[in-house]
Amino acid sequence: MPKEEELKDALSDLKNVSGVVGNAVVTPDGLLVFSDLPETVNKRALAAMAAAIVGTGMQVTKELDIGALSQVMVDAQDGKFISISVGSDEDSPILSTLVQPKANLGLVLLEMEKAAKKIQKIMA
């Protein structure tokens, strides 16, 4: 199975969570690997921003000595943008999910963690 199909499959449960608009898998240097986001989203810009925000989050947790980064969330009036590192090091891919404001955040985060484990195996 091609990597794109494997990633689509790995994200299918997450994509089906009520309120999830779409997802992207990006490299730590901001290159888009896979996306199921709507056409209206500038995916290349999103990939670059996801890498920047996760990289900054990792620097903050390291500087403050507060442990490993679990997620970075941008909470806005019309939705949320959540990014997590798929692995434990700075070279790990990033999973980003765009959700509607009323999405069940606990369920979204749970499905993101499950998807991250699948993505880690695919990208290894």
Residue pairs with C-beta under 8 A, 6 or more apart in sequence:
1 9
3 34
3 122
4 34
6 122
7 25
7 33
7 34
7 119
7 122
8 34
8 36
9 118
10 115
10 118
10 119
10 122
11 23
11 25
11 34
11 36
11 115
11 119
13 111
13 114
13 115
14 20
14 23
14 97
14 108
14 111
14 112
14 114
14 115
15 22
15 23
15 36
17 103
17 104
17 107
17 108
17 111
18 103
18 104
19 99
19 100
19 102
19 103
19 104
19 108
20 97
20 98
20 99
20 100
20 103
20 108
20 111
21 37
21 38
21 79
21 98
21 99
21 100
22 35
22 36
22 37
22 38
22 41
22 97
22 98
23 35
23 36
23 37
23 95
23 96
23 97
23 98
23 115
24 32
24 33
24 34
24 35
24 36
24 37
24 43
24 46
24 47
24 50
24 95
24 96
25 32
25 33
25 34
25 35
25 86
25 93
25 94
25 95
25 96
25 119
25 123
26 32
26 33
26 46
26 47
26 50
26 51
26 93
26 94
26 96
27 33
27 47
27 51
27 93
27 94
28 51
28 54
28 55
28 90
28 91
28 92
28 93
28 94
29 51
30 47
30 48
30 49
30 50
30 51
30 52
31 47
32 43
32 44
32 46
32 47
33 93
33 123
35 41
35 43
35 46
35 47
37 43
37 46
37 98
41 98
46 96
47 96
50 83
50 94
50 96
51 94
53 72
53 74
53 83
54 69
54 72
54 83
54 84
54 85
54 94
55 90
56 72
57 69
57 72
58 69
58 85
58 90
60 69
61 67
61 68
61 69
68 88
69 85
70 84
71 82
71 83
71 84
71 109
71 112
72 82
72 83
72 84
73 80
73 81
73 82
73 83
74 80
74 81
74 82
77 101
78 100
78 101
79 98
79 99
79 100
79 101
80 98
80 99
80 100
80 101
80 103
80 105
81 96
81 97
81 98
81 99
82 96
82 97
82 99
82 108
82 109
82 112
83 94
83 95
83 96
83 97
84 94
84 95
84 112
84 113
84 116
85 92
85 93
85 94
86 92
86 93
86 94
86 95
86 116
86 119
86 120
86 123
87 93
87 120
92 120
93 119
93 120
93 123
95 112
95 115
95 116
95 119
97 108
97 112
99 105
99 108
